[in-house]
């Protein structure tokens, strides 16, 4: 089990517990940081810190400011960033 935290601009924060063999996908603003934490003998330990840009799945983005869900449904509000629409 690990804890995934995504911290971004404009007070964006996402934290999820991910179990073995579980997949996690999410939308986040550009320039966010993804942290992976585990539990050790001394408490929580930061295992890895990655830029969300390194984890981006380019095939899901059809045009700037417009996100497409994995089932092919386009985001409804083109004026809002895609990561705000997913909440």
Backbone as numpy.savetxt, mean C-alpha at the origin, in Angstrom:
# Nx Ny Nz CAx CAy CAz Cx Cy Cz
3.87 -14.39 10.82 3.03 -13.22 10.82 3.92 -11.98 10.82
3.57 -11.00 9.99 4.27 -9.72 9.96 3.24 -8.60 10.01
3.71 -7.43 10.36 2.87 -6.23 10.34 3.40 -5.34 9.23
2.51 -4.93 8.33 2.88 -4.05 7.23 2.30 -2.68 7.52
3.17 -1.69 7.51 2.76 -0.30 7.70 3.12 0.49 6.46
2.19 1.29 5.98 2.44 2.19 4.86 2.18 3.60 5.37
3.22 4.43 5.31 3.15 5.79 5.82 3.42 6.73 4.65
2.50 7.67 4.42 2.64 8.55 3.28 2.31 9.99 3.60
2.36 10.82 2.58 2.06 12.24 2.76 0.58 12.45 3.04
0.24 13.65 3.46 -1.15 14.03 3.74 -1.81 13.12 4.77
-1.04 12.74 5.79 -1.53 11.93 6.92 -2.03 10.55 6.50
-1.52 10.01 5.39 -1.90 8.66 4.97 -1.20 7.65 5.86
-1.96 6.68 6.39 -1.40 5.62 7.22 -2.24 4.37 7.04
-1.57 3.25 6.81 -2.23 1.97 6.66 -1.42 0.95 7.44
-2.08 0.15 8.25 -1.39 -0.90 9.01 -2.23 -2.17 8.94
-1.60 -3.27 8.55 -2.29 -4.56 8.43 -1.40 -5.67 8.96
-2.04 -6.68 9.55 -1.35 -7.90 9.95 -1.48 -8.87 8.79
-0.36 -9.43 8.36 -0.35 -10.36 7.23 0.18 -11.70 7.72
-0.62 -12.73 7.50 -0.25 -14.08 7.92 0.47 -14.81 6.79
1.19 -15.89 7.10 1.89 -16.65 6.06 0.93 -17.07 4.95
1.38 -17.01 3.73 0.64 -17.38 2.52 -0.50 -16.42 2.19
-0.63 -15.33 2.91 -1.65 -14.33 2.63 -1.06 -13.25 1.72
-1.84 -12.75 0.77 -1.41 -11.68 -0.11 -2.07 -10.38 0.32
-1.35 -9.30 0.21 -1.88 -7.98 0.56 -1.65 -7.05 -0.61
-2.72 -6.42 -1.08 -2.58 -5.39 -2.10 -3.34 -4.16 -1.62
-2.81 -3.00 -1.94 -3.43 -1.75 -1.49 -2.99 -0.61 -2.38
-3.71 0.48 -2.32 -3.37 1.69 -3.05 -2.78 2.68 -2.06
-1.75 3.38 -2.47 -1.08 4.35 -1.60 -0.59 5.52 -2.44
-0.47 6.68 -1.82 0.04 7.84 -2.57 1.51 7.65 -2.94
1.95 8.28 -4.01 3.38 8.22 -4.37 4.24 8.75 -3.22
5.46 8.31 -3.17 6.43 8.74 -2.15 6.09 8.24 -0.76
5.24 7.22 -0.64 4.98 6.60 0.66 6.09 5.60 0.97
6.17 5.21 2.22 7.16 4.23 2.66 6.42 3.03 3.25
6.81 1.83 2.84 6.23 0.60 3.37 7.24 -0.02 4.33
6.80 -0.30 5.54 7.65 -0.92 6.56 7.10 -2.30 6.88
8.01 -3.26 7.04 7.63 -4.62 7.42 8.22 -4.89 8.79
7.35 -5.18 9.75 7.73 -5.43 11.14 7.45 -6.87 11.52
8.30 -7.45 12.37 8.07 -8.78 12.93 8.16 -8.68 14.44
7.80 -9.77 15.10 7.91 -9.81 16.55 9.11 -10.67 16.94
10.00 -10.09 17.69 11.17 -10.80 18.17 11.09 -10.97 19.68
12.15 -11.47 20.27 12.17 -11.66 21.72 12.11 -10.35 22.48
12.66 -9.30 21.89 12.67 -8.00 22.56 11.50 -7.12 22.19
10.56 -7.60 21.40 9.43 -6.80 20.96 9.42 -6.68 19.45
8.75 -5.65 18.98 8.64 -5.43 17.53 10.00 -5.06 16.93
10.30 -5.62 15.77 11.56 -5.35 15.07 11.26 -4.96 13.63
11.84 -3.85 13.20 11.71 -3.42 11.81 12.60 -4.30 10.94
11.99 -5.06 10.02 12.76 -5.97 9.17 13.17 -5.32 7.85
12.27 -4.50 7.28 12.58 -3.90 5.98 11.75 -2.64 5.80
12.34 -1.68 5.10 11.67 -0.44 4.76 11.85 -0.19 3.26
10.75 -0.05 2.53 10.78 0.06 1.08 9.97 1.27 0.61
10.37 1.82 -0.51 9.58 2.87 -1.14 8.39 2.22 -1.85
7.24 2.84 -1.76 6.06 2.29 -2.43 6.25 2.30 -3.95
7.09 3.19 -4.46 7.38 3.23 -5.90 8.08 1.96 -6.35
8.86 1.33 -5.47 9.54 0.08 -5.82 8.57 -1.10 -5.86
7.42 -0.97 -5.22 6.45 -2.06 -5.14 5.27 -1.88 -6.09
5.27 -0.81 -6.84 4.14 -0.44 -7.70 3.90 -1.49 -8.78
2.63 -1.79 -9.01 2.22 -2.68 -10.09 1.75 -1.82 -11.24
2.62 -1.55 -12.21 2.34 -0.61 -13.29 1.15 -1.02 -14.16
0.88 -2.30 -14.30 -0.19 -2.73 -15.20 -1.58 -2.35 -14.68
-1.70 -1.95 -13.42 -3.00 -1.57 -12.89 -3.31 -0.09 -13.11
-2.35 0.68 -13.55 -2.55 2.11 -13.73 -2.73 2.39 -15.22
-3.91 2.91 -15.61 -4.19 3.14 -17.01 -3.77 4.53 -17.47
-3.89 5.54 -16.61 -3.45 6.89 -16.93 -3.24 7.64 -15.62
-2.49 8.73 -15.63 -2.21 9.46 -14.39 -3.49 9.91 -13.70
-3.56 9.67 -12.39 -4.72 10.08 -11.61 -5.91 9.16 -11.74
-5.79 8.09 -12.51 -6.90 7.17 -12.73 -6.43 5.76 -12.44
-7.03 5.12 -11.46 -6.63 3.76 -11.10 -7.69 2.79 -11.57
-7.27 1.59 -11.89 -8.20 0.55 -12.30 -8.08 -0.61 -11.34
-9.20 -1.07 -10.82 -9.21 -2.17 -9.88 -8.83 -3.46 -10.60
-8.45 -4.48 -9.82 -8.00 -5.73 -10.42 -9.11 -6.45 -11.17
-10.39 -6.14 -10.89 -11.48 -6.78 -11.61 -11.86 -6.02 -12.88
-11.11 -4.95 -13.21 -11.34 -4.21 -14.44 -12.28 -3.03 -14.30
-12.80 -2.77 -13.11 -13.71 -1.65 -12.89 -12.88 -0.39 -12.67
-13.17 0.67 -13.43 -12.42 1.92 -13.31 -12.85 2.68 -12.07
-11.92 3.46 -11.54 -12.21 4.30 -10.39 -13.26 5.34 -10.78
-14.18 5.66 -9.88 -15.30 6.53 -10.20 -14.96 8.01 -10.14
-14.15 8.41 -9.21 -13.88 9.82 -8.99 -12.51 10.16 -9.55
-12.47 10.75 -10.73 -11.21 11.06 -11.37 -10.50 12.23 -10.70
-11.21 13.06 -9.95 -10.60 14.21 -9.30 -9.81 13.84 -8.06
-10.12 12.71 -7.45 -9.44 12.28 -6.23 -8.29 11.34 -6.59
-7.23 11.37 -5.80 -6.16 10.38 -5.99 -6.73 8.97 -5.78
-6.19 8.01 -6.51 -6.71 6.63 -6.45 -6.64 6.05 -5.05
-5.62 6.40 -4.27 -5.50 5.81 -2.94 -6.60 6.31 -2.01
-7.17 7.50 -2.25 -8.28 7.99 -1.42 -9.58 7.30 -1.79
-9.73 6.86 -3.02 -10.95 6.21 -3.46 -11.10 4.82 -2.88
-10.01 4.18 -2.53 -10.04 2.79 -2.08 -10.50 2.66 -0.64
-10.58 3.73 0.12 -10.94 3.61 1.53 -12.42 3.43 1.74
